[in-house]
């Protein structure tokens, strides 16, 4: 089981630049974009930011679970 959601293979640049472009699958109707795709493209978060946020949430959930387990 992998610990993160993304492929961790290195690229030539190994950059976490928020302005990096990605290739999306073409939509069935040209010119339209789903709200989710628009939100992803408008996001200013980099991969590193998202990984850090997920780690913080994971630690917080673990702390809540430990507190709940030992105080009952």
ZIRA-V316235 format. One line per field, one symbol per residue. ss: DSSP state (H for helix, E for strand, - for the rest). psi: psi as a letter, one per 30 degrees, with the letter a starting at -180 (. if undefined). burial: + if it has 9 or more other C-alpha atoms within 8 Angstrom, else -. A space follows every 50 residues. Layout:
ss=???
psi=???
burial=???
//
This chain:
ss=----------------------------------HHHHHHHH----HHHH HHHHHHHHHHHHHHHHHHHH--
psi=klflflkgkklefhlhkfgkllklkklejkfkkleeeeeeefkgkleeee eeeeeeeeeeeeeeeeeeefg.
burial=-------------------------------------+-------+---+ +---------------------
//
